[in-house]
C-alpha cells in the first residue's frame, strides 16, 4: 500500500445546492474549510468535479 488517497467529490448537488443559475452557486464556509483540511492531509489529494454548467449549455 502506498499511503496515498484520492478523495473525489461532486460539486453540483452534493457540496453545494443545485441552482437554476449556475453562477449563483456558492460553497459554504464550512465545506470550504473541510476541503482545505483535506488538501492539507498527508498523502491526500482532493478532487472536486462538476458538470452542471456544461450540462446546462447543451
Secondary structure, 3 states (H helix, E strand, C coil): CCCCEEEEEECECCCECCCCCHHHCCCCHHHHHHHHHHHHCCCEEEEEECCHHHHHHC
